[in-house]
Amino acid sequence: MKRREFLKNSFIFLAGISFSNIFKGKRNISFAEEKGSEIFVGKGSNYEEVTFKVIEKMGGIEKFVKKGQKVVIKPNIAWNRTPEQGANTHPDVVSALVKLCKKVGAEVIVTENPVNNWNVSFVTSGIKESVEKAGGIIKPPTEWVKVNVGGDVLKEAEVLKDVVECDVLIDVPVVKVHGGGVVTIAMKNFMGIVKDRGYFHRTNLHRCIAEITKYILPKTKLIILDTTRIMLTRGPQGPGELKQLDMVIAGTDIVALDAYGTTLLGKSPESVLHIQYGAEMGLGIMDLNKVKIRNV
């Protein structure tokens, strides 16, 4: 076969795959699965150092953040709980990310729409102090922009202005069980960027989680799971039973990270509808047999 004919036939074959997926109403999931996904797992009692090490193994923060960019870090700061109670992202993990982003010359904002009063939860969590010491800015949830989410259930939402306007979003959840959502990890952490969380609960919680994830995922360049300690019972706010893992986990595949985090909680990814929806929408890989787990 001549080179020109080979290239022509290859193009037709690939186009057929793409169009097939378009007609099914999905992104090219088969391509995502063939490409594969990686998760990086770091362990140690110094959570800042572990976070540094994991991101370095991924290629360094420069791979995700550039000088002059506006970076929003989105931890879980929803609850009036101390770091030891495990309901919020550990402040040392957040501090490490702020320091790394500042080092490359980025503007760094940390924000969240918490369930408890932000004046209280930002302080009790230890995150306000850690962010300011690291040179970042912590912002209350006071400015909103109405956006077209374009989902089947979540058609529009008011989203934090800084999140809409940022160049890079870093998602930094803590891993916990959750009554309605089964688990709360990276995808569900995006409920903290919307103003009316009640709408999610009043309609279809899992579908809304998947749809807000699809909307914001293009800005989400890096995902860090705080598994320094995970909440096994009475989530999401606790106090509940905690398991000390001393791990920080990183990657870019939000579905794979949620699936992996779910297994740490002793649950199956298939039992979490928003993870299933995310996989069906082509947002990542749920089958952990197709994911490379790299210990740092």
Order of alpha helices (4+ residues) and beta strands (2+ residues): alpha-alpha-beta-alpha-beta-alpha-beta-alpha-alpha-beta-beta-beta-alpha-beta-beta-beta-alpha-alpha-beta-beta-alpha-alpha-beta
